[in-house]
């Protein structure tokens, strides 16, 4: 059984490799994990190309939703993107905040930070910055963000409760988040859950949908709303790397589902931190 640090290091190494791949290579795998399939299925990603601010150089095809589309970002907002990758959601958020706002991308891989900074420089965006750090301990002061977005990242993090606590700390009172993630309905086969490639591919690290929503509620957020939901179908040629033909058939006939959800929730306007939690 890997420790949380071992899992994080595995994800870090995998996503450092992904930063050097093109979008087509990433989309041909399950969430960019490298578990290659014989066709480009785009099994996780949604199409960003119609959104204002979209930049193809920043789109690695790694998401599982369109959180910025639902994030209710206003001019002048401070927006933080968790697991910002090459900057795709940050640049779309910047089109909403305008020049008077600020966008901060946080990622824990050097290669992604480097790529995102190059993209920002090309675009001439001086109010978009990228910081290296863990999203369980964000390099951001408390009560500083109007909006937090994230796309298919929290499911990779072993300590999801810690992330939601950090989101609560960093959001301003009355601020909110819009997050897309992979969740489960029913028990995932053990062979898939234990596969490192599937973990980096956003599946093996996912938790039950109800447990995910309960984490948000337990951490004191309000107005919890599922903004979008879609079923994720993993092709047989990916599943066959982990399961026998009989196991694939059993998996498909079971009540188990892999689902992408985009969730909205707010920090109460009268929120007051416990002593020491807002440091």
C-alpha positions as protocol buffer text, in pm:
chain_id: "A"
residue {
  index: 1
  type: UNK
  ca { x: 0 y: 0 z: 0 }
}
residue {
  index: 2
  type: UNK
  ca { x: 152 y: 332 z: -108 }
}
residue {
  index: 3
  type: UNK
  ca { x: 172 y: 619 z: 137 }
}
residue {
  index: 4
  type: UNK
  ca { x: 14 y: 954 z: 50 }
}
residue {
  index: 5
  type: UNK
  ca { x: 358 y: 1094 z: -32 }
}
residue {
  index: 6
  type: UNK
  ca { x: 436 y: 800 z: -264 }
}
residue {
  index: 7
  type: UNK
  ca { x: 106 y: 851 z: -447 }
}
residue {
  index: 8
  type: UNK
  ca { x: 173 y: 1223 z: -483 }
}
residue {
  index: 9
  type: UNK
  ca { x: 522 y: 1157 z: -619 }
}
residue {
  index: 10
  type: UNK
  ca { x: 385 y: 908 z: -871 }
}
residue {
  index: 11
  type: UNK
  ca { x: 130 y: 1165 z: -990 }
}
residue {
  index: 12
  type: UNK
  ca { x: 399 y: 1434 z: -1001 }
}
residue {
  index: 13
  type: UNK
  ca { x: 623 y: 1221 z: -1222 }
}
residue {
  index: 14
  type: UNK
  ca { x: 339 y: 1122 z: -1454 }
}
residue {
  index: 15
  type: UNK
  ca { x: 216 y: 1477 z: -1502 }
}
residue {
  index: 16
  type: UNK
  ca { x: 570 y: 1602 z: -1558 }
}
residue {
  index: 17
  type: UNK
  ca { x: 585 y: 1357 z: -1850 }
}
residue {
  index: 18
  type: UNK
  ca { x: 243 y: 1474 z: -1972 }
}
residue {
  index: 19
  type: UNK
  ca { x: 365 y: 1836 z: -1979 }
}
residue {
  index: 20
  type: UNK
  ca { x: 606 y: 1734 z: -2254 }
}
residue {
  index: 21
  type: UNK
  ca { x: 339 y: 1558 z: -2464 }
}
residue {
  index: 22
  type: UNK
  ca { x: 105 y: 1717 z: -2714 }
}
residue {
  index: 23
  type: UNK
  ca { x: -271 y: 1733 z: -2669 }
}
residue {
  index: 24
  type: UNK
  ca { x: -339 y: 1446 z: -2911 }
}
residue {
  index: 25
  type: UNK
  ca { x: -113 y: 1210 z: -2715 }
}
residue {
  index: 26
  type: UNK
  ca { x: -283 y: 1305 z: -2389 }
}
residue {
  index: 27
  type: UNK
  ca { x: -634 y: 1266 z: -2527 }
}
residue {
  index: 28
  type: UNK
  ca { x: -548 y: 918 z: -2655 }
}
residue {
  index: 29
  type: UNK
  ca { x: -503 y: 804 z: -2297 }
}
residue {
  index: 30
  type: UNK
  ca { x: -727 y: 802 z: -1993 }
}
residue {
  index: 31
  type: UNK
  ca { x: -702 y: 1160 z: -1871 }
}
residue {
  index: 32
  type: UNK
  ca { x: -351 y: 1186 z: -2011 }
}
residue {
  index: 33
  type: UNK
  ca { x: -219 y: 900 z: -1802 }
}
residue {
  index: 34
  type: UNK
  ca { x: -36 y: 724 z: -2081 }
}
residue {
  index: 35
  type: UNK
  ca { x: -245 y: 404 z: -2064 }
}
residue {
  index: 36
  type: UNK
  ca { x: -261 y: 415 z: -2437 }
}
residue {
  index: 37
  type: UNK
  ca { x: -564 y: 315 z: -2641 }
}
residue {
  index: 38
  type: UNK
  ca { x: -572 y: 238 z: -3012 }
}
residue {
  index: 39
  type: UNK
  ca { x: -799 y: 534 z: -3089 }
}
residue {
  index: 40
  type: UNK
  ca { x: -843 y: 888 z: -2965 }
}
residue {
  index: 41
  type: UNK
  ca { x: -1150 y: 857 z: -2745 }
}
residue {
  index: 42
  type: UNK
  ca { x: -1146 y: 1186 z: -2552 }
}
residue {
  index: 43
  type: UNK
  ca { x: -1311 y: 985 z: -2276 }
}
residue {
  index: 44
  type: UNK
  ca { x: -1273 y: 1251 z: -2007 }
}
residue {
  index: 45
  type: UNK
  ca { x: -1240 y: 1588 z: -2172 }
}
residue {
  index: 46
  type: UNK
  ca { x: -1504 y: 1843 z: -2265 }
}
residue {
  index: 47
  type: UNK
  ca { x: -1458 y: 2081 z: -2559 }
}
residue {
  index: 48
  type: UNK
  ca { x: -1310 y: 2414 z: -2452 }
}
residue {
  index: 49
  type: UNK
  ca { x: -1266 y: 2565 z: -2796 }
}
residue {
  index: 50
  type: UNK
  ca { x: -1583 y: 2778 z: -2792 }
}
residue {
  index: 51
  type: UNK
  ca { x: -1498 y: 2950 z: -2461 }
}
residue {
  index: 52
  type: UNK
  ca { x: -1360 y: 3303 z: -2468 }
}
residue {
  index: 53
  type: UNK
  ca { x: -994 y: 3308 z: -2367 }
}
residue {
  index: 54
  type: UNK
  ca { x: -925 y: 2955 z: -2494 }
}
residue {
  index: 55
  type: UNK
  ca { x: -564 y: 2905 z: -2595 }
}
residue {
  index: 56
  type: UNK
  ca { x: -472 y: 2583 z: -2776 }
}
residue {
  index: 57
  type: UNK
  ca { x: -111 y: 2591 z: -2651 }
}
residue {
  index: 58
  type: UNK
  ca { x: -244 y: 2567 z: -2295 }
}
residue {
  index: 59
  type: UNK
  ca { x: -493 y: 2286 z: -2361 }
}
residue {
  index: 60
  type: UNK
  ca { x: -336 y: 1948 z: -2284 }
}
residue {
  index: 61
  type: UNK
  ca { x: -669 y: 1765 z: -2293 }
}
residue {
  index: 62
  type: UNK
  ca { x: -646 y: 1667 z: -1926 }
}
residue {
  index: 63
  type: UNK
  ca { x: -976 y: 1793 z: -1787 }
}
residue {
  index: 64
  type: UNK
  ca { x: -1307 y: 1622 z: -1719 }
}
residue {
  index: 65
  type: UNK
  ca { x: -1537 y: 1923 z: -1729 }
}
residue {
  index: 66
  type: UNK
  ca { x: -1565 y: 2298 z: -1791 }
}
residue {
  index: 67
  type: UNK
  ca { x: -1555 y: 2449 z: -1441 }
}
residue {
  index: 68
  type: UNK
  ca { x: -1472 y: 2801 z: -1561 }
}
residue {
  index: 69
  type: UNK
  ca { x: -1790 y: 2800 z: -1771 }
}
residue {
  index: 70
  type: UNK
  ca { x: -1998 y: 2765 z: -1454 }
}
residue {
  index: 71
  type: UNK
  ca { x: -1779 y: 2963 z: -1213 }
}
residue {
  index: 72
  type: UNK
  ca { x: -1973 y: 3294 z: -1217 }
}
residue {
  index: 73
  type: UNK
  ca { x: -1651 y: 3494 z: -1247 }
}
residue {
  index: 74
  type: UNK
  ca { x: -1694 y: 3873 z: -1252 }
}
residue {
  index: 75
  type: UNK
  ca { x: -1474 y: 4158 z: -1367 }
}
residue {
  index: 76
  type: UNK
  ca { x: -1209 y: 4234 z: -1108 }
}
residue {
  index: 77
  type: UNK
  ca { x: -1235 y: 3897 z: -929 }
}
residue {
  index: 78
  type: UNK
  ca { x: -937 y: 3717 z: -783 }
}
residue {
  index: 79
  type: UNK
  ca { x: -950 y: 3361 z: -918 }
}
residue {
  index: 80
  type: UNK
  ca { x: -736 y: 3063 z: -817 }
}
residue {
  index: 81
  type: UNK
  ca { x: -703 y: 2751 z: -1032 }
}
residue {
  index: 82
  type: UNK
  ca { x: -598 y: 2436 z: -846 }
}
residue {
  index: 83
  type: UNK
  ca { x: -377 y: 2208 z: -1055 }
}
residue {
  index: 84
  type: UNK
  ca { x: -341 y: 2469 z: -1326 }
}
residue {
  index: 85
  type: UNK
  ca { x: -131 y: 2263 z: -1568 }
}
residue {
  index: 86
  type: UNK
  ca { x: -34 y: 2460 z: -1878 }
}
residue {
  index: 87
  type: UNK
  ca { x: -278 y: 2740 z: -1787 }
}
residue {
  index: 88
  type: UNK
  ca { x: -592 y: 2662 z: -1987 }
}
residue {
  index: 89
  type: UNK
  ca { x: -851 y: 2742 z: -1719 }
}
residue {
  index: 90
  type: UNK
  ca { x: -645 y: 3038 z: -1596 }
}
residue {
  index: 91
  type: UNK
  ca { x: -653 y: 3206 z: -1936 }
}
residue {
  index: 92
  type: UNK
  ca { x: -1026 y: 3148 z: -1971 }
}
residue {
  index: 93
  type: UNK
  ca { x: -1077 y: 3287 z: -1620 }
}
residue {
  index: 94
  type: UNK
  ca { x: -868 y: 3590 z: -1717 }
}
residue {
  index: 95
  type: UNK
  ca { x: -1107 y: 3664 z: -2002 }
}
residue {
  index: 96
  type: UNK
  ca { x: -1378 y: 3694 z: -1735 }
}
residue {
  index: 97
  type: UNK
  ca { x: -1183 y: 3892 z: -1473 }
}
residue {
  index: 98
  type: UNK
  ca { x: -1037 y: 4133 z: -1728 }
}
residue {
  index: 99
  type: UNK
  ca { x: -733 y: 4347 z: -1663 }
}
residue {
  index: 100
  type: UNK
  ca { x: -861 y: 4458 z: -1323 }
}
residue {
  index: 101
  type: UNK
  ca { x: -876 y: 4106 z: -1183 }
}
residue {
  index: 102
  type: UNK
  ca { x: -607 y: 3856 z: -1093 }
}
residue {
  index: 103
  type: UNK
  ca { x: -567 y: 3488 z: -1170 }
}
residue {
  index: 104
  type: UNK
  ca { x: -333 y: 3256 z: -979 }
}
residue {
  index: 105
  type: UNK
  ca { x: -258 y: 2905 z: -1100 }
}
residue {
  index: 106
  type: UNK
  ca { x: -117 y: 2651 z: -853 }
}
residue {
  index: 107
  type: UNK
  ca { x: 58 y: 2334 z: -966 }
}
residue {
  index: 108
  type: UNK
  ca { x: 315 y: 2106 z: -806 }
}
residue {
  index: 109
  type: UNK
  ca { x: 511 y: 2007 z: -1118 }
}
residue {
  index: 110
  type: UNK
  ca { x: 799 y: 2221 z: -1242 }
}
residue {
  index: 111
  type: UNK
  ca { x: 736 y: 2127 z: -1605 }
}
residue {
  index: 112
  type: UNK
  ca { x: 373 y: 2243 z: -1594 }
}
residue {
  index: 113
  type: UNK
  ca { x: 462 y: 2570 z: -1419 }
}
residue {
  index: 114
  type: UNK
  ca { x: 731 y: 2638 z: -1680 }
}
residue {
  index: 115
  type: UNK
  ca { x: 492 y: 2568 z: -1967 }
}
residue {
  index: 116
  type: UNK
  ca { x: 217 y: 2785 z: -1817 }
}
residue {
  index: 117
  type: UNK
  ca { x: 451 y: 3080 z: -1762 }
}
residue {
  index: 118
  type: UNK
  ca { x: 569 y: 3063 z: -2122 }
}
residue {
  index: 119
  type: UNK
  ca { x: 206 y: 3064 z: -2239 }
}
residue {
  index: 120
  type: UNK
  ca { x: 121 y: 3362 z: -2018 }
}
residue {
  index: 121
  type: UNK
  ca { x: 419 y: 3554 z: -2149 }
}
residue {
  index: 122
  type: UNK
  ca { x: 318 y: 3486 z: -2508 }
}
residue {
  index: 123
  type: UNK
  ca { x: -30 y: 3617 z: -2435 }
}
residue {
  index: 124
  type: UNK
  ca { x: 101 y: 3924 z: -2253 }
}
residue {
  index: 125
  type: UNK
  ca { x: -108 y: 3852 z: -1944 }
}
residue {
  index: 126
  type: UNK
  ca { x: 60 y: 4030 z: -1653 }
}
residue {
  index: 127
  type: UNK
  ca { x: -224 y: 3966 z: -1409 }
}
residue {
  index: 128
  type: UNK
  ca { x: -195 y: 3587 z: -1445 }
}
residue {
  index: 129
  type: UNK
  ca { x: 71 y: 3415 z: -1237 }
}
residue {
  index: 130
  type: UNK
  ca { x: 166 y: 3057 z: -1162 }
}
residue {
  index: 131
  type: UNK
  ca { x: 289 y: 2937 z: -826 }
}
residue {
  index: 132
  type: UNK
  ca { x: 443 y: 2602 z: -739 }
}
residue {
  index: 133
  type: UNK
  ca { x: 280 y: 2433 z: -443 }
}
residue {
  index: 134
  type: UNK
  ca { x: 54 y: 2162 z: -307 }
}
residue {
  index: 135
  type: UNK
  ca { x: -316 y: 2235 z: -314 }
}
residue {
  index: 136
  type: UNK
  ca { x: -341 y: 2085 z: 36 }
}
residue {
  index: 137
  type: UNK
  ca { x: -121 y: 2376 z: 149 }
}
residue {
  index: 138
  type: UNK
  ca { x: -169 y: 2658 z: -97 }
}
residue {
  index: 139
  type: UNK
  ca { x: 95 y: 2932 z: -126 }
}
residue {
  index: 140
  type: UNK
  ca { x: -184 y: 3190 z: -89 }
}
residue {
  index: 141
  type: UNK
  ca { x: -299 y: 3404 z: 204 }
}
residue {
  index: 142
  type: UNK
  ca { x: -633 y: 3341 z: 374 }
}
residue {
  index: 143
  type: UNK
  ca { x: -953 y: 3511 z: 260 }
}
residue {
  index: 144
  type: UNK
  ca { x: -797 y: 3626 z: -67 }
}
residue {
  index: 145
  type: UNK
  ca { x: -993 y: 3459 z: -350 }
}
residue {
  index: 146
  type: UNK
  ca { x: -1335 y: 3541 z: -486 }
}
residue {
  index: 147
  type: UNK
  ca { x: -1353 y: 3221 z: -692 }
}
residue {
  index: 148
  type: UNK
  ca { x: -1165 y: 2890 z: -698 }
}
residue {
  index: 149
  type: UNK
  ca { x: -1179 y: 2656 z: -996 }
}
residue {
  index: 150
  type: UNK
  ca { x: -1023 y: 2316 z: -1060 }
}
residue {
  index: 151
  type: UNK
  ca { x: -1050 y: 2061 z: -1338 }
}
residue {
  index: 152
  type: UNK
  ca { x: -998 y: 1690 z: -1270 }
}
residue {
  index: 153
  type: UNK
  ca { x: -737 y: 1741 z: -998 }
}
residue {
  index: 154
  type: UNK
  ca { x: -884 y: 1681 z: -651 }
}
residue {
  index: 155
  type: UNK
  ca { x: -953 y: 1319 z: -744 }
}
residue {
  index: 156
  type: UNK
  ca { x: -575 y: 1273 z: -776 }
}
residue {
  index: 157
  type: UNK
  ca { x: -511 y: 1397 z: -423 }
}
residue {
  index: 158
  type: UNK
  ca { x: -516 y: 1140 z: -140 }
}
residue {
  index: 159
  type: UNK
  ca { x: -609 y: 1399 z: 125 }
}
residue {
  index: 160
  type: UNK
  ca { x: -925 y: 1547 z: -29 }
}
residue {
  index: 161
  type: UNK
  ca { x: -1051 y: 1668 z: 307 }
}
residue {
  index: 162
  type: UNK
  ca { x: -733 y: 1873 z: 343 }
}
residue {
  index: 163
  type: UNK
  ca { x: -793 y: 2035 z: 6 }
}
residue {
  index: 164
  type: UNK
  ca { x: -1147 y: 2141 z: 93 }
}
residue {
  index: 165
  type: UNK
  ca { x: -1021 y: 2284 z: 422 }
}
residue {
  index: 166
  type: UNK
  ca { x: -765 y: 2488 z: 226 }
}
residue {
  index: 167
  type: UNK
  ca { x: -1029 y: 2605 z: -19 }
}
residue {
  index: 168
  type: UNK
  ca { x: -1236 y: 2728 z: 277 }
}
residue {
  index: 169
  type: UNK
  ca { x: -934 y: 2907 z: 424 }
}
residue {
  index: 170
  type: UNK
  ca { x: -836 y: 3081 z: 100 }
}
residue {
  index: 171
  type: UNK
  ca { x: -1181 y: 3190 z: -20 }
}
residue {
  index: 172
  type: UNK
  ca { x: -1313 y: 3526 z: 93 }
}
residue {
  index: 173
  type: UNK
  ca { x: -1633 y: 3512 z: 300 }
}
residue {
  index: 174
  type: UNK
  ca { x: -1908 y: 3488 z: 40 }
}
residue {
  index: 175
  type: UNK
  ca { x: -1666 y: 3347 z: -219 }
}
residue {
  index: 176
  type: UNK
  ca { x: -1736 y: 3025 z: -405 }
}
residue {
  index: 177
  type: UNK
  ca { x: -1583 y: 2743 z: -606 }
}
residue {
  index: 178
  type: UNK
  ca { x: -1666 y: 2551 z: -923 }
}
residue {
  index: 179
  type: UNK
  ca { x: -1480 y: 2221 z: -946 }
}
residue {
  index: 180
  type: UNK
  ca { x: -1493 y: 1939 z: -1201 }
}
residue {
  index: 181
  type: UNK
  ca { x: -1386 y: 1596 z: -1079 }
}
residue {
  index: 182
  type: UNK
  ca { x: -1419 y: 1223 z: -1130 }
}
residue {
  index: 183
  type: UNK
  ca { x: -1630 y: 1037 z: -872 }
}
residue {
  index: 184
  type: UNK
  ca { x: -1765 y: 683 z: -843 }
}
residue {
  index: 185
  type: UNK
  ca { x: -2101 y: 522 z: -801 }
}
residue {
  index: 186
  type: UNK
  ca { x: -2046 y: 171 z: -670 }
}
residue {
  index: 187
  type: UNK
  ca { x: -1726 y: -25 z: -606 }
}
residue {
  index: 188
  type: UNK
  ca { x: -1448 y: 2 z: -865 }
}
residue {
  index: 189
  type: UNK
  ca { x: -1269 y: -329 z: -941 }
}
residue {
  index: 190
  type: UNK
  ca { x: -961 y: -369 z: -721 }
}
residue {
  index: 191
  type: UNK
  ca { x: -727 y: -422 z: -1019 }
}
residue {
  index: 192
  type: UNK
  ca { x: -825 y: -83 z: -1161 }
}
residue {
  index: 193
  type: UNK
  ca { x: -806 y: 96 z: -828 }
}
residue {
  index: 194
  type: UNK
  ca { x: -457 y: -38 z: -760 }
}
residue {
  index: 195
  type: UNK
  ca { x: -312 y: 47 z: -1101 }
}
residue {
  index: 196
  type: UNK
  ca { x: -76 y: 345 z: -1086 }
}
residue {
  index: 197
  type: UNK
  ca { x: -150 y: 445 z: -1444 }
}
residue {
  index: 198
  type: UNK
  ca { x: -522 y: 456 z: -1373 }
}
residue {
  index: 199
  type: UNK
  ca { x: -452 y: 663 z: -1062 }
}
residue {
  index: 200
  type: UNK
  ca { x: -271 y: 923 z: -1267 }
}
residue {
  index: 201
  type: UNK
  ca { x: -553 y: 884 z: -1517 }
}
residue {
  index: 202
  type: UNK
  ca { x: -802 y: 1023 z: -1265 }
}
residue {
  index: 203
  type: UNK
  ca { x: -994 y: 702 z: -1196 }
}
residue {
  index: 204
  type: UNK
  ca { x: -828 y: 501 z: -922 }
}
residue {
  index: 205
  type: UNK
  ca { x: -804 y: 802 z: -689 }
}
residue {
  index: 206
  type: UNK
  ca { x: -1172 y: 885 z: -718 }
}
residue {
  index: 207
  type: UNK
  ca { x: -1407 y: 841 z: -422 }
}
residue {
  index: 208
  type: UNK
  ca { x: -1778 y: 777 z: -402 }
}
residue {
  index: 209
  type: UNK
  ca { x: -1995 y: 1062 z: -527 }
}
residue {
  index: 210
  type: UNK
  ca { x: -2192 y: 1082 z: -202 }
}
residue {
  index: 211
  type: UNK
  ca { x: -1873 y: 1085 z: 8 }
}
residue {
  index: 212
  type: UNK
  ca { x: -1734 y: 1364 z: -211 }
}
residue {
  index: 213
  type: UNK
  ca { x: -2042 y: 1580 z: -161 }
}
residue {
  index: 214
  type: UNK
  ca { x: -2043 y: 1505 z: 212 }
}
residue {
  index: 215
  type: UNK
  ca { x: -1682 y: 1627 z: 239 }
}
residue {
  index: 216
  type: UNK
  ca { x: -1792 y: 1959 z: 95 }
}
residue {
  index: 217
  type: UNK
  ca { x: -2082 y: 1983 z: 338 }
}
residue {
  index: 218
  type: UNK
  ca { x: -1877 y: 1875 z: 641 }
}
residue {
  index: 219
  type: UNK
  ca { x: -1627 y: 2153 z: 566 }
}
residue {
  index: 220
  type: UNK
  ca { x: -1896 y: 2414 z: 603 }
}
residue {
  index: 221
  type: UNK
  ca { x: -1979 y: 2511 z: 246 }
}
residue {
  index: 222
  type: UNK
  ca { x: -2331 y: 2609 z: 146 }
}
residue {
  index: 223
  type: UNK
  ca { x: -2548 y: 2608 z: -167 }
}
residue {
  index: 224
  type: UNK
  ca { x: -2387 y: 2284 z: -287 }
}
residue {
  index: 225
  type: UNK
  ca { x: -2503 y: 2227 z: -643 }
}
residue {
  index: 226
  type: UNK
  ca { x: -2406 y: 1979 z: -916 }
}
residue {
  index: 227
  type: UNK
  ca { x: -2380 y: 2203 z: -1221 }
}
residue {
  index: 228
  type: UNK
  ca { x: -2309 y: 1927 z: -1472 }
}
residue {
  index: 229
  type: UNK
  ca { x: -2281 y: 1548 z: -1463 }
}
residue {
  index: 230
  type: UNK
  ca { x: -2180 y: 1294 z: -1726 }
}
residue {
  index: 231
  type: UNK
  ca { x: -2098 y: 925 z: -1735 }
}
residue {
  index: 232
  type: UNK
  ca { x: -1740 y: 826 z: -1825 }
}
residue {
  index: 233
  type: UNK
  ca { x: -1709 y: 516 z: -2041 }
}
residue {
  index: 234
  type: UNK
  ca { x: -1363 y: 355 z: -2039 }
}
residue {
  index: 235
  type: UNK
  ca { x: -1297 y: 169 z: -2369 }
}
residue {
  index: 236
  type: UNK
  ca { x: -1233 y: -204 z: -2364 }
}
residue {
  index: 237
  type: UNK
  ca { x: -876 y: -170 z: -2490 }
}
residue {
  index: 238
  type: UNK
  ca { x: -790 y: 36 z: -2181 }
}
residue {
  index: 239
  type: UNK
  ca { x: -978 y: -195 z: -1945 }
}
residue {
  index: 240
  type: UNK
  ca { x: -807 y: -500 z: -2098 }
}
residue {
  index: 241
  type: UNK
  ca { x: -475 y: -377 z: -1957 }
}
residue {
  index: 242
  type: UNK
  ca { x: -614 y: -444 z: -1610 }
}
residue {
  index: 243
  type: UNK
  ca { x: -907 y: -687 z: -1638 }
}
residue {
  index: 244
  type: UNK
  ca { x: -977 y: -1017 z: -1812 }
}
residue {
  index: 245
  type: UNK
  ca { x: -1261 y: -1043 z: -2065 }
}
residue {
  index: 246
  type: UNK
  ca { x: -1483 y: -1196 z: -1798 }
}
residue {
  index: 247
  type: UNK
  ca { x: -1396 y: -921 z: -1550 }
}
residue {
  index: 248
  type: UNK
  ca { x: -1468 y: -652 z: -1812 }
}
residue {
  index: 249
  type: UNK
  ca { x: -1810 y: -805 z: -1878 }
}
residue {
  index: 250
  type: UNK
  ca { x: -1885 y: -819 z: -1506 }
}
residue {
  index: 251
  type: UNK
  ca { x: -1772 y: -459 z: -1460 }
}
residue {
  index: 252
  type: UNK
  ca { x: -1993 y: -335 z: -1743 }
}
residue {
  index: 253
  type: UNK
  ca { x: -2297 y: -522 z: -1614 }
}
residue {
  index: 254
  type: UNK
  ca { x: -2252 y: -398 z: -1258 }
}
residue {
  index: 255
  type: UNK
  ca { x: -2406 y: -90 z: -1105 }
}
residue {
  index: 256
  type: UNK
  ca { x: -2062 y: 70 z: -1083 }
}
residue {
  index: 257
  type: UNK
  ca { x: -2031 y: 401 z: -1262 }
}
residue {
  index: 258
  type: UNK
  ca { x: -1745 y: 644 z: -1326 }
}
residue {
  index: 259
  type: UNK
  ca { x: -1889 y: 994 z: -1337 }
}
residue {
  index: 260
  type: UNK
  ca { x: -1762 y: 1345 z: -1407 }
}
residue {
  index: 261
  type: UNK
  ca { x: -1933 y: 1608 z: -1194 }
}
residue {
  index: 262
  type: UNK
  ca { x: -1893 y: 1984 z: -1180 }
}
residue {
  index: 263
  type: UNK
  ca { x: -1982 y: 2108 z: -832 }
}
residue {
  index: 264
  type: UNK
  ca { x: -2054 y: 2460 z: -708 }
}
residue {
  index: 265
  type: UNK
  ca { x: -2048 y: 2562 z: -342 }
}
residue {
  index: 266
  type: UNK
  ca { x: -1995 y: 2880 z: -143 }
}
residue {
  index: 267
  type: UNK
  ca { x: -1817 y: 2989 z: 173 }
}
residue {
  index: 268
  type: UNK
  ca { x: -2075 y: 3154 z: 401 }
}
residue {
  index: 269
  type: UNK
  ca { x: -2059 y: 3534 z: 396 }
}
residue {
  index: 270
  type: UNK
  ca { x: -2049 y: 3538 z: 776 }
}
residue {
  index: 271
  type: UNK
  ca { x: -1778 y: 3270 z: 789 }
}
residue {
  index: 272
  type: UNK
  ca { x: -1533 y: 3315 z: 1076 }
}
residue {
  index: 273
  type: UNK
  ca { x: -1221 y: 3104 z: 1105 }
}
residue {
  index: 274
  type: UNK
  ca { x: -1126 y: 2915 z: 1417 }
}
residue {
  index: 275
  type: UNK
  ca { x: -823 y: 3059 z: 1601 }
}
residue {
  index: 276
  type: UNK
  ca { x: -507 y: 2987 z: 1400 }
}
residue {
  index: 277
  type: UNK
  ca { x: -676 y: 2848 z: 1090 }
}
residue {
  index: 278
  type: UNK
  ca { x: -647 y: 3169 z: 888 }
}
residue {
  index: 279
  type: UNK
  ca { x: -277 y: 3218 z: 929 }
}
